[in-house]
Amino acid sequence: MSEKEKEENPKWETTQGYLKVNDLSKNNNEISKEDEKFLRNLPNFDEDILKECTGIDLSKKTVKITIDGKDIQISKDAFENIKKQFMESK
C-alpha cells in the first residue's frame, strides 16, 4: 500500500490491508487480440464468468465512433447498419 492509501484507510493495520476497487469495465476493443486469444485458451474458460467478474464482454464486438468530438461505443452490428444506410444514401 502506498502512504496515501494508508492515510485514506486508517484501519489498514487492523484489517491487514483494504479492499481496492478497480474499474475493470473494459470492452473487447481495449483488449489486444493476443490477450483475447490467451484468455480464450485458458482451461475451462467461460465468457459469462469473465464478464461477471471483470465486465469484459468478448462476445459483443463494439466499434468506437466520434460524433461532435465525443467518443461513443456502439455494437458492430449497429455500426454496419449505419454504414449501409450511409452508403445507400450517396
HTML snippet that shows the backbone in 3Dmol.js (N, CA, C, O; Angstrom):
<script src="https://3Dmol.org/build/3Dmol-min.js"></script>
<div id="view" style="width:600px;height:400px;position:relative"></div>
<script>
const pdb = `
ATOM      1  N   MET A   1       0.841  -1.185   0.000  1.00  0.00           N
ATOM      2  CA  MET A   1       0.000   0.000   0.000  1.00  0.00           C
ATOM      3  C   MET A   1       0.879   1.238   0.000  1.00  0.00           C
ATOM      4  O   MET A   1       1.928   1.272   0.642  1.00  0.00           O
ATOM      5  N   SER A   2       0.445   2.234  -0.715  1.00  0.00           N
ATOM      6  CA  SER A   2       1.175   3.500  -0.723  1.00  0.00           C
ATOM      7  C   SER A   2       0.866   4.251   0.576  1.00  0.00           C
ATOM      8  O   SER A   2      -0.078   3.911   1.289  1.00  0.00           O
ATOM      9  N   GLU A   3       1.655   5.254   0.867  1.00  0.00           N
ATOM     10  CA  GLU A   3       1.420   6.065   2.064  1.00  0.00           C
ATOM     11  C   GLU A   3       0.060   6.750   1.985  1.00  0.00           C
ATOM     12  O   GLU A   3      -0.645   6.855   2.989  1.00  0.00           O
ATOM     13  N   LYS A   4      -0.308   7.215   0.795  1.00  0.00           N
ATOM     14  CA  LYS A   4      -1.606   7.864   0.618  1.00  0.00           C
ATOM     15  C   LYS A   4      -2.746   6.888   0.909  1.00  0.00           C
ATOM     16  O   LYS A   4      -3.721   7.250   1.567  1.00  0.00           O
ATOM     17  N   GLU A   5      -2.623   5.649   0.417  1.00  0.00           N
ATOM     18  CA  GLU A   5      -3.652   4.633   0.671  1.00  0.00           C
ATOM     19  C   GLU A   5      -3.747   4.329   2.158  1.00  0.00           C
ATOM     20  O   GLU A   5      -4.841   4.103   2.675  1.00  0.00           O
ATOM     21  N   LYS A   6      -2.619   4.322   2.848  1.00  0.00           N
ATOM     22  CA  LYS A   6      -2.627   4.079   4.299  1.00  0.00           C
ATOM     23  C   LYS A   6      -3.332   5.211   5.026  1.00  0.00           C
ATOM     24  O   LYS A   6      -4.080   4.978   5.976  1.00  0.00           O
ATOM     25  N   GLU A   7      -3.090   6.447   4.574  1.00  0.00           N
ATOM     26  CA  GLU A   7      -3.757   7.602   5.194  1.00  0.00           C
ATOM     27  C   GLU A   7      -5.261   7.552   4.961  1.00  0.00           C
ATOM     28  O   GLU A   7      -6.043   7.875   5.855  1.00  0.00           O
ATOM     29  N   GLU A   8      -5.665   7.148   3.756  1.00  0.00           N
ATOM     30  CA  GLU A   8      -7.087   7.106   3.402  1.00  0.00           C
ATOM     31  C   GLU A   8      -7.814   5.928   4.042  1.00  0.00           C
ATOM     32  O   GLU A   8      -9.044   5.914   4.094  1.00  0.00           O
ATOM     33  N   ASN A   9      -7.068   4.944   4.526  1.00  0.00           N
ATOM     34  CA  ASN A   9      -7.645   3.740   5.137  1.00  0.00           C
ATOM     35  C   ASN A   9      -6.975   3.508   6.481  1.00  0.00           C
ATOM     36  O   ASN A   9      -6.113   2.638   6.602  1.00  0.00           O
ATOM     37  N   PRO A  10      -7.372   4.295   7.515  1.00  0.00           N
ATOM     38  CA  PRO A  10      -6.685   4.236   8.800  1.00  0.00           C
ATOM     39  C   PRO A  10      -6.741   2.873   9.497  1.00  0.00           C
ATOM     40  O   PRO A  10      -5.921   2.610  10.377  1.00  0.00           O
ATOM     41  N   LYS A  11      -7.662   2.021   9.138  1.00  0.00           N
ATOM     42  CA  LYS A  11      -7.769   0.703   9.779  1.00  0.00           C
ATOM     43  C   LYS A  11      -6.992  -0.363   9.025  1.00  0.00           C
ATOM     44  O   LYS A  11      -7.186  -1.554   9.264  1.00  0.00           O
ATOM     45  N   TRP A  12      -6.119   0.047   8.120  1.00  0.00           N
ATOM     46  CA  TRP A  12      -5.403  -0.917   7.287  1.00  0.00           C
ATOM     47  C   TRP A  12      -4.563  -1.881   8.113  1.00  0.00           C
ATOM     48  O   TRP A  12      -4.413  -3.042   7.733  1.00  0.00           O
ATOM     49  N   GLU A  13      -4.014  -1.427   9.234  1.00  0.00           N
ATOM     50  CA  GLU A  13      -3.189  -2.325  10.055  1.00  0.00           C
ATOM     51  C   GLU A  13      -4.046  -3.407  10.698  1.00  0.00           C
ATOM     52  O   GLU A  13      -3.657  -4.573  10.749  1.00  0.00           O
ATOM     53  N   THR A  14      -5.209  -3.010  11.185  1.00  0.00           N
ATOM     54  CA  THR A  14      -6.108  -3.962  11.837  1.00  0.00           C
ATOM     55  C   THR A  14      -6.598  -5.006  10.849  1.00  0.00           C
ATOM     56  O   THR A  14      -6.665  -6.195  11.160  1.00  0.00           O
ATOM     57  N   THR A  15      -6.943  -4.539   9.639  1.00  0.00           N
ATOM     58  CA  THR A  15      -7.500  -5.447   8.634  1.00  0.00           C
ATOM     59  C   THR A  15      -6.431  -6.042   7.729  1.00  0.00           C
ATOM     60  O   THR A  15      -6.731  -6.855   6.854  1.00  0.00           O
ATOM     61  N   GLN A  16      -5.188  -5.637   7.940  1.00  0.00           N
ATOM     62  CA  GLN A  16      -4.050  -6.092   7.139  1.00  0.00           C
ATOM     63  C   GLN A  16      -4.229  -5.743   5.663  1.00  0.00           C
ATOM     64  O   GLN A  16      -3.876  -6.521   4.776  1.00  0.00           O
ATOM     65  N   GLY A  17      -4.778  -4.567   5.422  1.00  0.00           N
ATOM     66  CA  GLY A  17      -4.965  -4.101   4.059  1.00  0.00           C
ATOM     67  C   GLY A  17      -6.323  -3.445   3.908  1.00  0.00           C
ATOM     68  O   GLY A  17      -6.951  -3.055   4.892  1.00  0.00           O
ATOM     69  N   TYR A  18      -6.770  -3.326   2.670  1.00  0.00           N
ATOM     70  CA  TYR A  18      -8.088  -2.769   2.391  1.00  0.00           C
ATOM     71  C   TYR A  18      -8.554  -3.292   1.044  1.00  0.00           C
ATOM     72  O   TYR A  18      -7.771  -3.817   0.253  1.00  0.00           O
ATOM     73  N   LEU A  19      -9.841  -3.137   0.805  1.00  0.00           N
ATOM     74  CA  LEU A  19     -10.412  -3.596  -0.456  1.00  0.00           C
ATOM     75  C   LEU A  19     -10.243  -2.495  -1.492  1.00  0.00           C
ATOM     76  O   LEU A  19     -10.836  -1.422  -1.383  1.00  0.00           O
ATOM     77  N   LYS A  20      -9.437  -2.774  -2.483  1.00  0.00           N
ATOM     78  CA  LYS A  20      -9.177  -1.803  -3.543  1.00  0.00           C
ATOM     79  C   LYS A  20     -10.122  -2.090  -4.698  1.00  0.00           C
ATOM     80  O   LYS A  20     -10.222  -3.224  -5.166  1.00  0.00           O
ATOM     81  N   VAL A  21     -10.814  -1.056  -5.153  1.00  0.00           N
ATOM     82  CA  VAL A  21     -11.772  -1.207  -6.238  1.00  0.00           C
ATOM     83  C   VAL A  21     -11.151  -0.661  -7.508  1.00  0.00           C
ATOM     84  O   VAL A  21     -10.708   0.487  -7.552  1.00  0.00           O
ATOM     85  N   ASN A  22     -11.120  -1.478  -8.526  1.00  0.00           N
ATOM     86  CA  ASN A  22     -10.598  -1.075  -9.824  1.00  0.00           C
ATOM     87  C   ASN A  22     -11.732  -1.054 -10.833  1.00  0.00           C
ATOM     88  O   ASN A  22     -12.664  -1.852 -10.743  1.00  0.00           O
ATOM     89  N   ASP A  23     -11.655  -0.144 -11.789  1.00  0.00           N
ATOM     90  CA  ASP A  23     -12.645  -0.109 -12.858  1.00  0.00           C
ATOM     91  C   ASP A  23     -12.191  -1.058 -13.954  1.00  0.00           C
ATOM     92  O   ASP A  23     -11.309  -0.733 -14.748  1.00  0.00           O
ATOM     93  N   LEU A  24     -12.801  -2.231 -13.987  1.00  0.00           N
ATOM     94  CA  LEU A  24     -12.418  -3.233 -14.975  1.00  0.00           C
ATOM     95  C   LEU A  24     -13.440  -3.355 -16.096  1.00  0.00           C
ATOM     96  O   LEU A  24     -13.410  -4.305 -16.878  1.00  0.00           O
ATOM     97  N   SER A  25     -14.330  -2.400 -16.162  1.00  0.00           N
ATOM     98  CA  SER A  25     -15.386  -2.496 -17.161  1.00  0.00           C
ATOM     99  C   SER A  25     -14.879  -2.061 -18.530  1.00  0.00           C
ATOM    100  O   SER A  25     -15.306  -1.039 -19.067  1.00  0.00           O
ATOM    101  N   LYS A  26     -13.984  -2.829 -19.072  1.00  0.00           N
ATOM    102  CA  LYS A  26     -13.442  -2.544 -20.402  1.00  0.00           C
ATOM    103  C   LYS A  26     -14.279  -3.261 -21.445  1.00  0.00           C
ATOM    104  O   LYS A  26     -14.973  -4.235 -21.150  1.00  0.00           O
ATOM    105  N   ASN A  27     -14.203  -2.778 -22.627  1.00  0.00           N
ATOM    106  CA  ASN A  27     -14.856  -3.524 -23.696  1.00  0.00           C
ATOM    107  C   ASN A  27     -13.792  -4.309 -24.452  1.00  0.00           C
ATOM    108  O   ASN A  27     -12.595  -4.142 -24.220  1.00  0.00           O
ATOM    109  N   ASN A  28     -14.241  -5.154 -25.346  1.00  0.00           N
ATOM    110  CA  ASN A  28     -13.299  -6.032 -26.040  1.00  0.00           C
ATOM    111  C   ASN A  28     -12.314  -5.277 -26.919  1.00  0.00           C
ATOM    112  O   ASN A  28     -11.262  -5.823 -27.253  1.00  0.00           O
ATOM    113  N   ASN A  29     -12.616  -4.035 -27.307  1.00  0.00           N
ATOM    114  CA  ASN A  29     -11.680  -3.275 -28.129  1.00  0.00           C
ATOM    115  C   ASN A  29     -10.451  -2.844 -27.341  1.00  0.00           C
ATOM    116  O   ASN A  29      -9.422  -2.524 -27.936  1.00  0.00           O
ATOM    117  N   GLU A  30     -10.538  -2.830 -26.021  1.00  0.00           N
ATOM    118  CA  GLU A  30      -9.417  -2.432 -25.190  1.00  0.00           C
ATOM    119  C   GLU A  30      -8.508  -3.614 -24.867  1.00  0.00           C
ATOM    120  O   GLU A  30      -7.504  -3.454 -24.173  1.00  0.00           O
ATOM    121  N   ILE A  31      -8.847  -4.771 -25.358  1.00  0.00           N
ATOM    122  CA  ILE A  31      -8.048  -5.972 -25.135  1.00  0.00           C
ATOM    123  C   ILE A  31      -7.382  -6.328 -26.457  1.00  0.00           C
ATOM    124  O   ILE A  31      -8.032  -6.402 -27.500  1.00  0.00           O
ATOM    125  N   SER A  32      -6.089  -6.543 -26.392  1.00  0.00           N
ATOM    126  CA  SER A  32      -5.393  -6.893 -27.627  1.00  0.00           C
ATOM    127  C   SER A  32      -5.861  -8.272 -28.100  1.00  0.00           C
ATOM    128  O   SER A  32      -6.359  -9.079 -27.315  1.00  0.00           O
ATOM    129  N   LYS A  33      -5.691  -8.516 -29.372  1.00  0.00           N
ATOM    130  CA  LYS A  33      -6.060  -9.821 -29.914  1.00  0.00           C
ATOM    131  C   LYS A  33      -5.261 -10.926 -29.243  1.00  0.00           C
ATOM    132  O   LYS A  33      -5.752 -12.035 -29.032  1.00  0.00           O
ATOM    133  N   GLU A  34      -4.023 -10.598 -28.916  1.00  0.00           N
ATOM    134  CA  GLU A  34      -3.161 -11.570 -28.235  1.00  0.00           C
ATOM    135  C   GLU A  34      -3.722 -11.911 -26.850  1.00  0.00           C
ATOM    136  O   GLU A  34      -3.748 -13.078 -26.458  1.00  0.00           O
ATOM    137  N   ASP A  35      -4.171 -10.885 -26.107  1.00  0.00           N
ATOM    138  CA  ASP A  35      -4.753 -11.120 -24.783  1.00  0.00           C
ATOM    139  C   ASP A  35      -6.067 -11.887 -24.882  1.00  0.00           C
ATOM    140  O   ASP A  35      -6.340 -12.770 -24.069  1.00  0.00           O
ATOM    141  N   GLU A  36      -6.883 -11.543 -25.887  1.00  0.00           N
ATOM    142  CA  GLU A  36      -8.144 -12.257 -26.065  1.00  0.00           C
ATOM    143  C   GLU A  36      -7.875 -13.736 -26.369  1.00  0.00           C
ATOM    144  O   GLU A  36      -8.539 -14.623 -25.832  1.00  0.00           O
ATOM    145  N   LYS A  37      -6.901 -13.980 -27.230  1.00  0.00           N
ATOM    146  CA  LYS A  37      -6.555 -15.366 -27.572  1.00  0.00           C
ATOM    147  C   LYS A  37      -6.070 -16.109 -26.329  1.00  0.00           C
ATOM    148  O   LYS A  37      -6.438 -17.262 -26.103  1.00  0.00           O
ATOM    149  N   PHE A  38      -5.234 -15.433 -25.518  1.00  0.00           N
ATOM    150  CA  PHE A  38      -4.742 -16.043 -24.285  1.00  0.00           C
ATOM    151  C   PHE A  38      -5.915 -16.416 -23.373  1.00  0.00           C
ATOM    152  O   PHE A  38      -5.970 -17.530 -22.852  1.00  0.00           O
ATOM    153  N   LEU A  39      -6.853 -15.480 -23.181  1.00  0.00           N
ATOM    154  CA  LEU A  39      -8.000 -15.751 -22.313  1.00  0.00           C
ATOM    155  C   LEU A  39      -8.821 -16.925 -22.829  1.00  0.00           C
ATOM    156  O   LEU A  39      -9.193 -17.819 -22.069  1.00  0.00           O
ATOM    157  N   ARG A  40      -9.095 -16.914 -24.111  1.00  0.00           N
ATOM    158  CA  ARG A  40      -9.928 -17.977 -24.685  1.00  0.00           C
ATOM    159  C   ARG A  40      -9.265 -19.357 -24.594  1.00  0.00           C
ATOM    160  O   ARG A  40      -9.951 -20.379 -24.574  1.00  0.00           O
ATOM    161  N   ASN A  41      -7.928 -19.381 -24.539  1.00  0.00           N
ATOM    162  CA  ASN A  41      -7.211 -20.652 -24.471  1.00  0.00           C
ATOM    163  C   ASN A  41      -6.980 -21.155 -23.046  1.00  0.00           C
ATOM    164  O   ASN A  41      -6.396 -22.220 -22.851  1.00  0.00           O
ATOM    165  N   LEU A  42      -7.437 -20.392 -22.053  1.00  0.00           N
ATOM    166  CA  LEU A  42      -7.301 -20.855 -20.673  1.00  0.00           C
ATOM    167  C   LEU A  42      -8.179 -22.087 -20.458  1.00  0.00           C
ATOM    168  O   LEU A  42      -9.275 -22.175 -21.012  1.00  0.00           O
ATOM    169  N   PRO A  43      -7.698 -23.034 -19.655  1.00  0.00           N
ATOM    170  CA  PRO A  43      -8.534 -24.206 -19.361  1.00  0.00           C
ATOM    171  C   PRO A  43      -9.843 -23.776 -18.699  1.00  0.00           C
ATOM    172  O   PRO A  43      -9.842 -22.921 -17.813  1.00  0.00           O
ATOM    173  N   ASN A  44     -10.923 -24.351 -19.118  1.00  0.00           N
ATOM    174  CA  ASN A  44     -12.254 -24.082 -18.565  1.00  0.00           C
ATOM    175  C   ASN A  44     -12.693 -22.623 -18.730  1.00  0.00           C
ATOM    176  O   ASN A  44     -13.502 -22.133 -17.942  1.00  0.00           O
ATOM    177  N   PHE A  45     -12.172 -21.929 -19.739  1.00  0.00           N
ATOM    178  CA  PHE A  45     -12.549 -20.537 -19.966  1.00  0.00           C
ATOM    179  C   PHE A  45     -14.044 -20.425 -20.203  1.00  0.00           C
ATOM    180  O   PHE A  45     -14.627 -21.236 -20.923  1.00  0.00           O
ATOM    181  N   ASP A  46     -14.661 -19.426 -19.601  1.00  0.00           N
ATOM    182  CA  ASP A  46     -16.090 -19.194 -19.757  1.00  0.00           C
ATOM    183  C   ASP A  46     -16.326 -17.694 -19.931  1.00  0.00           C
ATOM    184  O   ASP A  46     -16.027 -16.911 -19.030  1.00  0.00           O
ATOM    185  N   GLU A  47     -16.862 -17.289 -21.089  1.00  0.00           N
ATOM    186  CA  GLU A  47     -17.108 -15.873 -21.370  1.00  0.00           C
ATOM    187  C   GLU A  47     -18.024 -15.231 -20.343  1.00  0.00           C
ATOM    188  O   GLU A  47     -17.818 -14.082 -19.954  1.00  0.00           O
ATOM    189  N   ASP A  48     -19.048 -15.978 -19.897  1.00  0.00           N
ATOM    190  CA  ASP A  48     -20.002 -15.418 -18.939  1.00  0.00           C
ATOM    191  C   ASP A  48     -19.336 -15.118 -17.597  1.00  0.00           C
ATOM    192  O   ASP A  48     -19.615 -14.092 -16.977  1.00  0.00           O
ATOM    193  N   ILE A  49     -18.463 -16.007 -17.156  1.00  0.00           N
ATOM    194  CA  ILE A  49     -17.761 -15.788 -15.889  1.00  0.00           C
ATOM    195  C   ILE A  49     -16.801 -14.609 -16.011  1.00  0.00           C
ATOM    196  O   ILE A  49     -16.697 -13.797 -15.092  1.00  0.00           O
ATOM    197  N   LEU A  50     -16.104 -14.510 -17.135  1.00  0.00           N
ATOM    198  CA  LEU A  50     -15.206 -13.379 -17.365  1.00  0.00           C
ATOM    199  C   LEU A  50     -15.993 -12.071 -17.307  1.00  0.00           C
ATOM    200  O   LEU A  50     -15.560 -11.110 -16.672  1.00  0.00           O
ATOM    201  N   LYS A  51     -17.146 -12.037 -17.968  1.00  0.00           N
ATOM    202  CA  LYS A  51     -17.965 -10.821 -17.984  1.00  0.00           C
ATOM    203  C   LYS A  51     -18.462 -10.490 -16.580  1.00  0.00           C
ATOM    204  O   LYS A  51     -18.430  -9.329 -16.173  1.00  0.00           O
ATOM    205  N   GLU A  52     -18.916 -11.486 -15.842  1.00  0.00           N
ATOM    206  CA  GLU A  52     -19.431 -11.262 -14.490  1.00  0.00           C
ATOM    207  C   GLU A  52     -18.347 -10.712 -13.558  1.00  0.00           C
ATOM    208  O   GLU A  52     -18.611  -9.829 -12.742  1.00  0.00           O
ATOM    209  N   CYS A  53     -17.134 -11.238 -13.687  1.00  0.00           N
ATOM    210  CA  CYS A  53     -16.047 -10.844 -12.781  1.00  0.00           C
ATOM    211  C   CYS A  53     -15.362  -9.545 -13.184  1.00  0.00           C
ATOM    212  O   CYS A  53     -14.909  -8.791 -12.323  1.00  0.00           O
ATOM    213  N   THR A  54     -15.283  -9.278 -14.480  1.00  0.00           N
ATOM    214  CA  THR A  54     -14.486  -8.130 -14.935  1.00  0.00           C
ATOM    215  C   THR A  54     -15.276  -7.095 -15.711  1.00  0.00           C
ATOM    216  O   THR A  54     -14.825  -5.959 -15.861  1.00  0.00           O
ATOM    217  N   GLY A  55     -16.446  -7.468 -16.208  1.00  0.00           N
ATOM    218  CA  GLY A  55     -17.198  -6.564 -17.066  1.00  0.00           C
ATOM    219  C   GLY A  55     -16.755  -6.632 -18.514  1.00  0.00           C
ATOM    220  O   GLY A  55     -17.322  -5.949 -19.368  1.00  0.00           O
ATOM    221  N   ILE A  56     -15.748  -7.447 -18.803  1.00  0.00           N
ATOM    222  CA  ILE A  56     -15.242  -7.588 -20.162  1.00  0.00           C
ATOM    223  C   ILE A  56     -16.121  -8.570 -20.913  1.00  0.00           C
ATOM    224  O   ILE A  56     -16.261  -9.724 -20.506  1.00  0.00           O
ATOM    225  N   ASP A  57     -16.707  -8.118 -22.001  1.00  0.00           N
ATOM    226  CA  ASP A  57     -17.606  -8.956 -22.789  1.00  0.00           C
ATOM    227  C   ASP A  57     -16.958  -9.239 -24.139  1.00  0.00           C
ATOM    228  O   ASP A  57     -16.936  -8.377 -25.018  1.00  0.00           O
ATOM    229  N   LEU A  58     -16.439 -10.434 -24.296  1.00  0.00           N
ATOM    230  CA  LEU A  58     -15.778 -10.810 -25.546  1.00  0.00           C
ATOM    231  C   LEU A  58     -16.767 -11.225 -26.622  1.00  0.00           C
ATOM    232  O   LEU A  58     -16.397 -11.329 -27.791  1.00  0.00           O
ATOM    233  N   SER A  59     -18.007 -11.461 -26.248  1.00  0.00           N
ATOM    234  CA  SER A  59     -18.973 -11.942 -27.234  1.00  0.00           C
ATOM    235  C   SER A  59     -19.560 -10.819 -28.068  1.00  0.00           C
ATOM    236  O   SER A  59     -20.040 -11.057 -29.176  1.00  0.00           O
ATOM    237  N   LYS A  60     -19.530  -9.604 -27.555  1.00  0.00           N
ATOM    238  CA  LYS A  60     -20.100  -8.480 -28.288  1.00  0.00           C
ATOM    239  C   LYS A  60     -18.984  -7.591 -28.795  1.00  0.00           C
ATOM    240  O   LYS A  60     -18.239  -6.998 -28.015  1.00  0.00           O
ATOM    241  N   LYS A  61     -18.880  -7.509 -30.078  1.00  0.00           N
ATOM    242  CA  LYS A  61     -17.883  -6.650 -30.692  1.00  0.00           C
ATOM    243  C   LYS A  61     -18.458  -5.247 -30.780  1.00  0.00           C
ATOM    244  O   LYS A  61     -19.601  -5.060 -31.197  1.00  0.00           O
ATOM    245  N   THR A  62     -17.658  -4.262 -30.385  1.00  0.00           N
ATOM    246  CA  THR A  62     -18.099  -2.886 -30.450  1.00  0.00           C
ATOM    247  C   THR A  62     -17.145  -2.065 -31.296  1.00  0.00           C
ATOM    248  O   THR A  62     -16.008  -2.460 -31.553  1.00  0.00           O
ATOM    249  N   VAL A  63     -17.636  -0.926 -31.717  1.00  0.00           N
ATOM    250  CA  VAL A  63     -16.861  -0.002 -32.535  1.00  0.00           C
ATOM    251  C   VAL A  63     -16.920   1.354 -31.850  1.00  0.00           C
ATOM    252  O   VAL A  63     -17.988   1.803 -31.431  1.00  0.00           O
ATOM    253  N   LYS A  64     -15.766   2.004 -31.740  1.00  0.00           N
ATOM    254  CA  LYS A  64     -15.742   3.349 -31.167  1.00  0.00           C
ATOM    255  C   LYS A  64     -15.861   4.336 -32.313  1.00  0.00           C
ATOM    256  O   LYS A  64     -15.084   4.294 -33.266  1.00  0.00           O
ATOM    257  N   ILE A  65     -16.853   5.237 -32.212  1.00  0.00           N
ATOM    258  CA  ILE A  65     -17.018   6.274 -33.217  1.00  0.00           C
ATOM    259  C   ILE A  65     -16.993   7.633 -32.513  1.00  0.00           C
ATOM    260  O   ILE A  65     -17.273   7.728 -31.318  1.00  0.00           O
ATOM    261  N   THR A  66     -16.663   8.663 -33.254  1.00  0.00           N
ATOM    262  CA  THR A  66     -16.616  10.009 -32.696  1.00  0.00           C
ATOM    263  C   THR A  66     -17.683  10.857 -33.361  1.00  0.00           C
ATOM    264  O   THR A  66     -17.739  10.961 -34.586  1.00  0.00           O
ATOM    265  N   ILE A  67     -18.529  11.461 -32.538  1.00  0.00           N
ATOM    266  CA  ILE A  67     -19.589  12.338 -33.023  1.00  0.00           C
ATOM    267  C   ILE A  67     -19.468  13.646 -32.260  1.00  0.00           C
ATOM    268  O   ILE A  67     -19.501  13.665 -31.030  1.00  0.00           O
ATOM    269  N   ASP A  68     -19.328  14.725 -32.992  1.00  0.00           N
ATOM    270  CA  ASP A  68     -19.168  16.051 -32.387  1.00  0.00           C
ATOM    271  C   ASP A  68     -18.070  16.061 -31.327  1.00  0.00           C
ATOM    272  O   ASP A  68     -18.217  16.679 -30.273  1.00  0.00           O
ATOM    273  N   GLY A  69     -16.974  15.371 -31.616  1.00  0.00           N
ATOM    274  CA  GLY A  69     -15.828  15.358 -30.719  1.00  0.00           C
ATOM    275  C   GLY A  69     -15.958  14.433 -29.525  1.00  0.00           C
ATOM    276  O   GLY A  69     -15.066  14.397 -28.678  1.00  0.00           O
ATOM    277  N   LYS A  70     -17.046  13.687 -29.438  1.00  0.00           N
ATOM    278  CA  LYS A  70     -17.245  12.766 -28.315  1.00  0.00           C
ATOM    279  C   LYS A  70     -17.175  11.327 -28.816  1.00  0.00           C
ATOM    280  O   LYS A  70     -17.827  10.964 -29.795  1.00  0.00           O
ATOM    281  N   ASP A  71     -16.371  10.513 -28.126  1.00  0.00           N
ATOM    282  CA  ASP A  71     -16.262   9.103 -28.479  1.00  0.00           C
ATOM    283  C   ASP A  71     -17.400   8.323 -27.841  1.00  0.00           C
ATOM    284  O   ASP A  71     -17.701   8.497 -26.660  1.00  0.00           O
ATOM    285  N   ILE A  72     -18.028   7.464 -28.631  1.00  0.00           N
ATOM    286  CA  ILE A  72     -19.063   6.574 -28.106  1.00  0.00           C
ATOM    287  C   ILE A  72     -18.815   5.170 -28.644  1.00  0.00           C
ATOM    288  O   ILE A  72     -18.178   4.994 -29.683  1.00  0.00           O
ATOM    289  N   GLN A  73     -19.319   4.185 -27.933  1.00  0.00           N
ATOM    290  CA  GLN A  73     -19.208   2.789 -28.338  1.00  0.00           C
ATOM    291  C   GLN A  73     -20.570   2.323 -28.836  1.00  0.00           C
ATOM    292  O   GLN A  73     -21.589   2.547 -28.183  1.00  0.00           O
ATOM    293  N   ILE A  74     -20.578   1.681 -29.981  1.00  0.00           N
ATOM    294  CA  ILE A  74     -21.802   1.072 -30.492  1.00  0.00           C
ATOM    295  C   ILE A  74     -21.467  -0.352 -30.932  1.00  0.00           C
ATOM    296  O   ILE A  74     -20.311  -0.680 -31.200  1.00  0.00           O
ATOM    297  N   SER A  75     -22.480  -1.172 -30.997  1.00  0.00           N
ATOM    298  CA  SER A  75     -22.241  -2.550 -31.417  1.00  0.00           C
ATOM    299  C   SER A  75     -21.773  -2.570 -32.859  1.00  0.00           C
ATOM    300  O   SER A  75     -22.071  -1.666 -33.640  1.00  0.00           O
ATOM    301  N   LYS A  76     -21.046  -3.604 -33.194  1.00  0.00           N
ATOM    302  CA  LYS A  76     -20.561  -3.733 -34.566  1.00  0.00           C
ATOM    303  C   LYS A  76     -21.735  -3.863 -35.534  1.00  0.00           C
ATOM    304  O   LYS A  76     -21.680  -3.356 -36.655  1.00  0.00           O
ATOM    305  N   ASP A  77     -22.792  -4.541 -35.102  1.00  0.00           N
ATOM    306  CA  ASP A  77     -23.986  -4.688 -35.940  1.00  0.00           C
ATOM    307  C   ASP A  77     -24.618  -3.331 -36.228  1.00  0.00           C
ATOM    308  O   ASP A  77     -24.994  -3.039 -37.364  1.00  0.00           O
ATOM    309  N   ALA A  78     -24.734  -2.496 -35.177  1.00  0.00           N
ATOM    310  CA  ALA A  78     -25.311  -1.163 -35.355  1.00  0.00           C
ATOM    311  C   ALA A  78     -24.442  -0.339 -36.296  1.00  0.00           C
ATOM    312  O   ALA A  78     -24.951   0.376 -37.159  1.00  0.00           O
ATOM    313  N   PHE A  79     -23.127  -0.443 -36.123  1.00  0.00           N
ATOM    314  CA  PHE A  79     -22.205   0.278 -36.993  1.00  0.00           C
ATOM    315  C   PHE A  79     -22.386  -0.140 -38.451  1.00  0.00           C
ATOM    316  O   PHE A  79     -22.431   0.710 -39.340  1.00  0.00           O
ATOM    317  N   GLU A  80     -22.490  -1.433 -38.694  1.00  0.00           N
ATOM    318  CA  GLU A  80     -22.664  -1.922 -40.064  1.00  0.00           C
ATOM    319  C   GLU A  80     -23.981  -1.435 -40.660  1.00  0.00           C
ATOM    320  O   GLU A  80     -24.041  -1.106 -41.845  1.00  0.00           O
ATOM    321  N   ASN A  81     -25.047  -1.385 -39.841  1.00  0.00           N
ATOM    322  CA  ASN A  81     -26.336  -0.881 -40.335  1.00  0.00           C
ATOM    323  C   ASN A  81     -26.249   0.595 -40.699  1.00  0.00           C
ATOM    324  O   ASN A  81     -26.763   1.015 -41.736  1.00  0.00           O
ATOM    325  N   ILE A  82     -25.596   1.383 -39.846  1.00  0.00           N
ATOM    326  CA  ILE A  82     -25.428   2.810 -40.133  1.00  0.00           C
ATOM    327  C   ILE A  82     -24.592   2.999 -41.386  1.00  0.00           C
ATOM    328  O   ILE A  82     -24.912   3.825 -42.241  1.00  0.00           O
ATOM    329  N   LYS A  83     -23.528   2.234 -41.489  1.00  0.00           N
ATOM    330  CA  LYS A  83     -22.640   2.318 -42.649  1.00  0.00           C
ATOM    331  C   LYS A  83     -23.407   1.976 -43.934  1.00  0.00           C
ATOM    332  O   LYS A  83     -23.250   2.642 -44.958  1.00  0.00           O
ATOM    333  N   LYS A  84     -24.227   0.942 -43.862  1.00  0.00           N
ATOM    334  CA  LYS A  84     -25.007   0.520 -45.031  1.00  0.00           C
ATOM    335  C   LYS A  84     -25.980   1.619 -45.434  1.00  0.00           C
ATOM    336  O   LYS A  84     -26.103   1.933 -46.618  1.00  0.00           O
ATOM    337  N   GLN A  85     -26.679   2.212 -44.451  1.00  0.00           N
ATOM    338  CA  GLN A  85     -27.629   3.288 -44.747  1.00  0.00           C
ATOM    339  C   GLN A  85     -26.902   4.504 -45.336  1.00  0.00           C
ATOM    340  O   GLN A  85     -27.403   5.149 -46.258  1.00  0.00           O
ATOM    341  N   PHE A  86     -25.746   4.801 -44.806  1.00  0.00           N
ATOM    342  CA  PHE A  86     -24.958   5.923 -45.311  1.00  0.00           C
ATOM    343  C   PHE A  86     -24.561   5.695 -46.757  1.00  0.00           C
ATOM    344  O   PHE A  86     -24.673   6.602 -47.581  1.00  0.00           O
ATOM    345  N   MET A  87     -24.097   4.492 -47.074  1.00  0.00           N
ATOM    346  CA  MET A  87     -23.645   4.180 -48.429  1.00  0.00           C
ATOM    347  C   MET A  87     -24.830   4.197 -49.407  1.00  0.00           C
ATOM    348  O   MET A  87     -24.669   4.587 -50.564  1.00  0.00           O
ATOM    349  N   GLU A  88     -26.015   3.776 -48.950  1.00  0.00           N
ATOM    350  CA  GLU A  88     -27.197   3.767 -49.814  1.00  0.00           C
ATOM    351  C   GLU A  88     -27.676   5.174 -50.123  1.00  0.00           C
ATOM    352  O   GLU A  88     -28.260   5.414 -51.180  1.00  0.00           O
ATOM    353  N   SER A  89     -27.435   6.103 -49.208  1.00  0.00           N
ATOM    354  CA  SER A  89     -27.927   7.469 -49.405  1.00  0.00           C
ATOM    355  C   SER A  89     -27.041   8.305 -50.327  1.00  0.00           C
ATOM    356  O   SER A  89     -27.414   9.408 -50.725  1.00  0.00           O
ATOM    357  N   LYS A  90     -25.890   7.782 -50.654  1.00  0.00           N
ATOM    358  CA  LYS A  90     -24.985   8.540 -51.538  1.00  0.00           C
ATOM    359  C   LYS A  90     -25.447   8.514 -52.975  1.00  0.00           C
ATOM    360  O   LYS A  90     -24.800   9.100 -53.842  1.00  0.00           O
TER     361      LYS A  90
END
`;
const viewer = $3Dmol.createViewer("view");
viewer.addModel(pdb, "pdb");
viewer.setStyle({}, {cartoon: {color: "spectrum"}});
viewer.zoomTo();
viewer.render();
</script>
